[in-house]
């Protein structure tokens, strides 16, 4: 009996440690990507060309990580990453298009509904059963997001077309997260993210040529902004991929709500945007709720669908990859 107890405690400790790594990676991802909107406000070049260069400049960053970790991307990795590359490419294109065709408030609120879809996906595909308190604190975090967004001075005119694009943007992110979690049982984080970035760049290129008539080269300060966005955005999505190998889809989706709590803080720090009193309250609600959420458990019962598609993390991520 003592042996069984010790074994159970060891297994529980391992699960807790893996969840802590995953939750930490997801939180760092939010911080890295939350700088993106402040950078985008400063660019002077067409957005689609900027997106293409951001993807291309992320490639050597991932390549360096592979070199340090002595990993490589093979044809098998590319095949296993294909669905993720398709979802990532669609997501990146919609990220640019949706915000130009509806109000920032509508877009953010629609995107913030992604945990609802991911809770369903996590339960049906991966057998995730969150502790009851996760739902309550997750709802509190969403209320904080609503308060933060409504208190901001978001511009733009809402349209049905734009709102539909925002829904598609949210669903494309969910799709990317789901297929990434499935792929992480077979491909390590750095090879996977390099593969999906190359595929996304291949998807974006013809769109840039069609819409903007050619690829516009960055000039002046835009070069630095492209590099910064490639590093921060590239690091953010890589950390999301790492998180998918260590913690539940439910937890990653809820932690991502922190994005709306951190973006105004970086905008205040980097570009001097004012943060009003109601925004501060909303930000505090989001961050406090999520700090409590990450201390709650998510039981995984692994239904047959999850066992077939997710084999777990066959080899731990090397430090350089995370």
N, C-alpha and C positions, 0 to 999 in steps of 0.2 A: 504493500500500500504506500509506503514511504517513497518507493521508487517511482510509483505512478504520480504521486503528488509532485515530486521534484520535476518529473518530465512535463507535467501539465504547467507548472510555474515557468519552466524554461520556454515552453511553446508560447505561453501568454506574453512573456517578456519579449520574445522575438517578434510576435505580432505587434506589440506596442511600439517596439523600436522601428519596425518597418513603417508603421503608420506615422510615427513622428518624422521620419525621413521624408515620406511622401507629402505630409501636411506642410512641412518646412519648405520643400521644393515648390509647392503650389503657392505658398505665401510669397516667396522670393520672386516667383513668376509674376504675380500681381504687381509687385513693386517695380520690376523691370519694365513691364509693358505699360504701366501707368504714366511713364514719362512720354510715351508716344504722342498723345494729343498736343502736348506743349511743343514738341518738335515740329509736328505737322503745321502748327500755326505760323511757323517761321520760314517755311519753304516758299520759294518763288517759281518753282518749275511745275509742269503738269503733273497731276497726282498719279496717273497710271504709270508714267515714266519713272516717277519717284519710287513707286511700288516695285517696279521691275528691278531697278538698281538696288533697292533694299534687299530683295531676294538674292540677287547675284552676289552682293558683298557679304551676305551671310555664309555663302558656300565656302570661301577660304577659312572662315572662322571655324566652321564644323570640321573642315579638312584638317586644320591644325589640331583640334581635339582628337581626331582619329589618329593622327601621327603620333601624338604624345602617348595615347593609350595603346598604340600598336594594334589598331583595329583597321578594318577595311570594309568597303561596301561591295558585295558580290551580286551576281545576277539573282540569286535567291533572295537576298535582302530587298532588291528592287521590286521583285515580284510580290513579296509579302507586304511591301510598303505602298503598292499601287493604289489601293482604295484610300489610304490616308493621303496620298499625293493629290488624288482627284478632289477629295473633300477639302483639303487645305487650299488648293488653287481656287476653288469656287468660293470658299470663305474669304480669302484675301481680296478677290475681285468685288464681292458683295460689300466688303468692309468699306471700300472706296465709294461704290455707287449708292448704297442705301442712305448714307448720311447727307448726300447731295440732293436727295429727292424727298425728304421728309424733315420734320423738325427734329432737332437734337433731343428734345425731351421725349417725343414719341419713340424715337429709335432706341434710346437708352432704356426706357421702361420696357419695351418689347424684348430687348436683348436680355434684360434682367430676369425674364421669366424662364430662362434656360434651366435653372435647377429643377423646375417642375417636370420638364420633359426628361431630364437626366435621372431624377428619382425613379421614374417609371422604367427607363432604360436600364438603370442599375439593378432594379428588382427583377425584371424579366430576363435580362441577358446574363447578369453576373450574380444573381441570388443575394443581393445586398438588402439587409434589413436594419435600417438605422434605429437607434434608440429613440423613443418617443420625443424626448426633449429636443432632438435635432430638428424636428418639424417646427416646434414652437420658436426656437431661436433662429431658425432659417427664415421664418415668417417675419420675425423682428428685424432681421438684417434687410429683408426686402422692403419693409416699411421705411427703414432708414434710407435706403436707396431712393425711394419715391420722394421722401422729404428733401433729400439732397438735390435731386434733379429739379423738382418744382421750385426750389428756392434759388436755383441758379438762373442766369440770364441767357438761357439757350436760345439761339436764333433759328431761323428757317421756317418754312411754311409746310405744314403737314398735308400730305396727299395720300389717297388710298393706294396709289401705286407705290409710293415711298414706304408706307406702312407695311405693305405686302413684301417689299424687298427686305425690310427690317426683320419680318418674320422668317423669311428665307435665310437671312444672315444668321439669325439665332439657331435655326435648324441645321445650317451648315456647320456651325461650331459644335453643336451636339453630335452631329455625324462624325466630325473629325475626332472628337474625344472618344466616342464609342469604338471606332475602327482602330484608333491608336492604342486603346487599352487592349483590344484583341491582338493587335500586332506585337505588343510589348512582350507577350509570352514567347515570341519567336525571334525578335530583333532587339538589340540593345539600343539605348536612347540616341546616341550620337549618329550611328549609321542610319537609323530610322529618320531622324530629323534632316540629315543631309539628303537622303533620298526624296523625301516629300518636298523639300525646298526646291530641288532640281526640277521635279515634276511640276510644281506650282509655277516656277519661272517659265517653263516651256508652255504652260497654259496662258500665262499673262502676256507673253511676247506677241502672239498674233492679235490679241485684243488691243494692245498698245499701237501696233502698226495700223490697225483698222480704224480706231477711234481718233488717235492723235496724229496719224499720217507718218509716223516714224518715231524712233526712240530719241528723246531729247536728252542731251548730255547735261549733267549738273554743272553749274558754274559758281565760282566764288565760294561763298559760305555754304552753299547747298551740298558741296562735296563732304564737308564735315558732318552735316546733318544726316546725309545718307549713311555714312559710316556709323554714326551714333545710333541711328535707327536700326541698322543691320545688327549691331552688337546687342542693343537692348532688346529689340524685338526677337532677334535670334536666340538670345539667352532665355527670354521669357517663354517662348514656345518649347525650347529644349527642356527647360525645367518642368513645364507641363507634362512633357513626355516622360521625364524621370518620375514625376509624381504618379502617373498612371501605372507604373510598374510596382509601386509600393503601397498605395492607399486606395480607398474606394472611389469610384466615379462620383458617388454622392458627395463625399467630402470635398473632392476637387471642385465640383460645380458650385458648392456653397462658398468655399473660400474665394472663388473667382468673383463673387459679389463684392468683395473688398476693393475691387478695381475702382468702383464708383466712389468709394470713400477716400481713396488715395489720390486719384486724378486731380481733384481740386487743390490738394495740398501741394502737389508738384507744380501745378499751374501758378499757385501763389508764390512758390519759391523761385521758379525758373523764369516766368514771364510776367510776374507782378499782378496777376489777376486777384481781384478782391474776393474774400470769402466772407459771406454774410453770417449773421447770427443763426438763422434757421439752418443754413448749410452746415455750420459747425455742429449743431445738435444732431442732424442727420448723419454726419460723418462719425460722430461719437457712437451713435446707436449701431451703425453698421459694424464698426471695428470691435466694440464691446461684445455684440452678439456673436460675431465670428470667432472672437477669442474664446468664448464659451463653447461654441459649436465644436471646435477642434479638440476639446477635452472629452467629447462624447464618443461613444463607440458605435461602430457599424458592423453588425454580424454578417458574415458571408457564408451562405449555405451551398453555393455552387450547384445550380441546376444543371441538367444534362447539356443544355446549349452552351453554358459557360465552360463546362469541362471539355467540350469538343473544340472550342475556339480559343480558350485561354489556358495555357499550360502553366501559368505563373511566370516568375522571372527566372529563367533557366540559369543565368549567370548574373551575379550582382553587377550593377553599374560600377565601372572603375571611377575613382574620384575625379579624374579629368573630364569624364563624360557628364557629371552632374554639376 
